[in-house]
Amino acid sequence: MSERSDPSRRTEPERPRMEPTRPATLVVAGLAAAALAWLLISTNYGTFPVPTAPIVVFAALAVLEVLLAYNTRTRLDRRPGRPRVEPLVVARYVVLAKASSLAGALFAGFYGGLGAYLLIDTRRWGGQQLPAAIAGFVASLALVAAALWLERSCRVPPPPEDREPPPGEPGP
């Protein structure tokens, strides 16, 4: 008997799945970015200012993702007066959340590495760049937190146990 005809040997190909973001992944990405920032500033100090434009973007994106998380959670919970949410929109929010959490972790590490260097090497800096590094670190951490909350808010709640199954669907 060949493998083709033996139904017990058939295995379904594993479907690709999207899993929740692992905090360890974010920590490793942040530490790698911090090491790179430390290396860049220690070898090229004074040749470039601490970038401030991303700070405003990260803070605005964090606020947007907090609002999306709250709105999505209330709609997925089907609270009274709230319309249903489209599944494709939720999938897009999850992709946004995963990308934002990784980007936020990378920039938190970058700004953290810059800030740590500026705190330790006090003989070469005048203190003007440290507030930007701290603000970038805080805005990046806020983005990571908002993205993780949005990702968690996009989880579909389990169906209530007390509801009756629709016609044609087997019961419990």
GIGI-V129155 format. One record per pair of residues at least 24 apart in sequence whose ideal C-beta (glycine too) atoms are under 10 Angstrom apart, sorted by the first residue. I is the first residue (numbers start at 1). J is the second residue. If there is no record, write none. Layout:
# GIGI-V129155
i={I | I}
j={J | J}
This chain:
# GIGI-V129155
i={18 | 18 | 18 | 18 | 18 | 19 | 20 | 20 | 20 | 20 | 20 | 20 | 20 | 20 | 21 | 21 | 21 | 21 | 21 | 21 | 21 | 21 | 21 | 21 | 21 | 21 | 21 | 23 | 23 | 23 | 23 | 25 | 25 | 25 | 26 | 26 | 26 | 26 | 26 | 26 | 26 | 26 | 26 | 26 | 27 | 27 | 27 | 28 | 28 | 29 | 29 | 29 | 29 | 29 | 29 | 29 | 29 | 29 | 30 | 30 | 30 | 30 | 30 | 30 | 30 | 30 | 30 | 30 | 30 | 30 | 30 | 30 | 31 | 31 | 31 | 31 | 32 | 32 | 32 | 32 | 32 | 33 | 33 | 33 | 33 | 33 | 33 | 33 | 33 | 33 | 33 | 34 | 34 | 34 | 34 | 34 | 34 | 34 | 34 | 34 | 34 | 34 | 34 | 35 | 35 | 35 | 36 | 36 | 36 | 36 | 37 | 37 | 37 | 37 | 37 | 37 | 37 | 37 | 37 | 37 | 37 | 37 | 38 | 38 | 38 | 38 | 38 | 38 | 38 | 38 | 39 | 39 | 40 | 40 | 40 | 40 | 41 | 41 | 41 | 41 | 41 | 41 | 41 | 41 | 41 | 41 | 41 | 41 | 42 | 42 | 42 | 42 | 45 | 45 | 45 | 45 | 45 | 45 | 46 | 46 | 46 | 48 | 49 | 49 | 49 | 50 | 50 | 50 | 50 | 50 | 50 | 50 | 50 | 50 | 50 | 50 | 50 | 50 | 50 | 51 | 51 | 51 | 51 | 51 | 51 | 51 | 52 | 52 | 52 | 52 | 52 | 52 | 53 | 54 | 54 | 54 | 54 | 54 | 54 | 54 | 54 | 55 | 55 | 55 | 55 | 55 | 55 | 55 | 55 | 55 | 55 | 55 | 56 | 56 | 57 | 57 | 57 | 58 | 58 | 58 | 58 | 58 | 58 | 58 | 58 | 58 | 58 | 58 | 58 | 58 | 58 | 58 | 58 | 59 | 59 | 59 | 59 | 59 | 59 | 59 | 59 | 60 | 60 | 61 | 61 | 61 | 61 | 61 | 61 | 61 | 61 | 61 | 62 | 62 | 62 | 62 | 62 | 62 | 62 | 62 | 62 | 62 | 62 | 62 | 62 | 62 | 63 | 63 | 63 | 64 | 64 | 64 | 64 | 64 | 65 | 65 | 65 | 65 | 65 | 65 | 65 | 65 | 65 | 65 | 65 | 65 | 65 | 65 | 65 | 65 | 66 | 66 | 66 | 66 | 66 | 66 | 66 | 67 | 67 | 68 | 68 | 68 | 68 | 68 | 68 | 68 | 68 | 68 | 69 | 69 | 69 | 69 | 69 | 69 | 69 | 69 | 69 | 69 | 69 | 70 | 70 | 70 | 71 | 71 | 72 | 72 | 72 | 72 | 72 | 73 | 73 | 73 | 73 | 73 | 73 | 73 | 74 | 75 | 76 | 76 | 76 | 76 | 76 | 77 | 77 | 78 | 78 | 85 | 85 | 87 | 89 | 90 | 90 | 90 | 90 | 91 | 92 | 93 | 93 | 93 | 93 | 93 | 94 | 94 | 94 | 94 | 94 | 94 | 95 | 95 | 96 | 96 | 96 | 96 | 97 | 97 | 97 | 97 | 97 | 97 | 97 | 97 | 97 | 98 | 98 | 98 | 98 | 99 | 100 | 100 | 100 | 100 | 100 | 100 | 100 | 101 | 101 | 101 | 101 | 101 | 101 | 101 | 101 | 101 | 102 | 102 | 103 | 103 | 103 | 103 | 104 | 104 | 104 | 104 | 104 | 104 | 104 | 104 | 104 | 104 | 105 | 105 | 105 | 105 | 105 | 106 | 106 | 107 | 107 | 107 | 107 | 107 | 107 | 107 | 108 | 108 | 108 | 108 | 108 | 108 | 108 | 108 | 108 | 109 | 109 | 110 | 110 | 110 | 111 | 111 | 111 | 111 | 111 | 111 | 111 | 112 | 112 | 112 | 112 | 113}
j={91 | 94 | 95 | 98 | 151 | 98 | 94 | 97 | 98 | 148 | 151 | 152 | 154 | 155 | 94 | 97 | 98 | 99 | 100 | 101 | 102 | 105 | 144 | 147 | 148 | 151 | 152 | 101 | 105 | 144 | 148 | 101 | 102 | 105 | 101 | 102 | 104 | 105 | 106 | 108 | 109 | 144 | 147 | 148 | 105 | 108 | 109 | 105 | 109 | 101 | 102 | 103 | 104 | 105 | 106 | 107 | 108 | 109 | 102 | 104 | 105 | 106 | 107 | 108 | 109 | 110 | 111 | 112 | 113 | 140 | 141 | 144 | 105 | 109 | 112 | 113 | 105 | 106 | 109 | 110 | 113 | 105 | 106 | 107 | 108 | 109 | 110 | 111 | 112 | 113 | 140 | 106 | 108 | 109 | 110 | 111 | 112 | 113 | 114 | 115 | 116 | 117 | 137 | 109 | 110 | 113 | 106 | 109 | 110 | 113 | 106 | 107 | 109 | 110 | 111 | 112 | 113 | 114 | 115 | 116 | 117 | 133 | 109 | 110 | 112 | 113 | 114 | 116 | 117 | 120 | 113 | 117 | 110 | 113 | 114 | 117 | 110 | 113 | 114 | 115 | 116 | 117 | 118 | 121 | 124 | 125 | 129 | 133 | 113 | 117 | 120 | 121 | 117 | 118 | 121 | 124 | 125 | 129 | 124 | 125 | 129 | 129 | 128 | 129 | 132 | 110 | 111 | 114 | 115 | 118 | 128 | 129 | 130 | 131 | 132 | 133 | 134 | 135 | 136 | 107 | 110 | 111 | 114 | 132 | 133 | 136 | 129 | 131 | 132 | 133 | 135 | 136 | 136 | 103 | 107 | 110 | 111 | 136 | 139 | 140 | 143 | 107 | 111 | 132 | 133 | 134 | 135 | 136 | 137 | 138 | 139 | 140 | 135 | 139 | 107 | 139 | 143 | 100 | 103 | 104 | 107 | 108 | 111 | 135 | 136 | 138 | 139 | 140 | 141 | 142 | 143 | 144 | 146 | 135 | 136 | 138 | 139 | 140 | 142 | 143 | 146 | 139 | 143 | 96 | 100 | 103 | 104 | 139 | 142 | 143 | 146 | 147 | 100 | 104 | 138 | 139 | 140 | 141 | 142 | 143 | 144 | 145 | 146 | 147 | 149 | 150 | 142 | 143 | 146 | 96 | 100 | 143 | 146 | 150 | 93 | 96 | 97 | 100 | 101 | 104 | 142 | 143 | 145 | 146 | 147 | 148 | 149 | 150 | 151 | 153 | 142 | 145 | 146 | 147 | 149 | 150 | 153 | 146 | 150 | 93 | 96 | 97 | 146 | 147 | 149 | 150 | 153 | 154 | 93 | 97 | 146 | 147 | 148 | 149 | 150 | 151 | 152 | 153 | 154 | 149 | 150 | 153 | 150 | 153 | 97 | 150 | 153 | 154 | 155 | 149 | 150 | 152 | 153 | 154 | 155 | 157 | 153 | 153 | 153 | 154 | 155 | 156 | 157 | 153 | 157 | 157 | 160 | 154 | 156 | 156 | 154 | 153 | 154 | 155 | 156 | 154 | 154 | 147 | 150 | 151 | 153 | 154 | 150 | 151 | 152 | 153 | 154 | 155 | 151 | 154 | 147 | 150 | 151 | 154 | 146 | 147 | 148 | 149 | 150 | 151 | 152 | 153 | 154 | 147 | 148 | 150 | 151 | 147 | 143 | 144 | 146 | 147 | 148 | 150 | 151 | 143 | 144 | 145 | 146 | 147 | 148 | 149 | 150 | 151 | 144 | 147 | 140 | 143 | 144 | 147 | 139 | 140 | 141 | 142 | 143 | 144 | 145 | 146 | 147 | 148 | 140 | 141 | 143 | 144 | 147 | 140 | 144 | 136 | 137 | 139 | 140 | 141 | 143 | 144 | 136 | 137 | 138 | 139 | 140 | 141 | 142 | 143 | 144 | 137 | 140 | 136 | 137 | 140 | 135 | 136 | 137 | 138 | 139 | 140 | 141 | 136 | 137 | 140 | 141 | 137}
